[in-house]
Amino acid sequence: MKIPILRIERDTGDGTRGIVGEWKIATFALDAAPRATYAALHYYWTHPSARSERGTTVAQQRIDGFAGFAPTTVG
């Protein structure tokens, strides 16, 4: 059985070849679509000021949007 793995690599950032680090995420363990998982990771990586919303309803709405679902209602 093949299990889809989301692999994210981080390069040196200075134009030289080489991988500094990588993450391998089995998205089934998160019960999430691979593209939505990648979009959420990328968003919070590039928007550090938004990281405090993780674990909230606002973050769930954002991730639902990444997955193509209608957003939930904030109570």
Secondary structure, DSSP 8 states (H G I E B T S, - for coil): -----EEEEEE-SSS-S-EEEEEEE-HHHHT--HHHHHHHHHHHHH-GGGGGGTTSHHHHHHHHHHHT-------
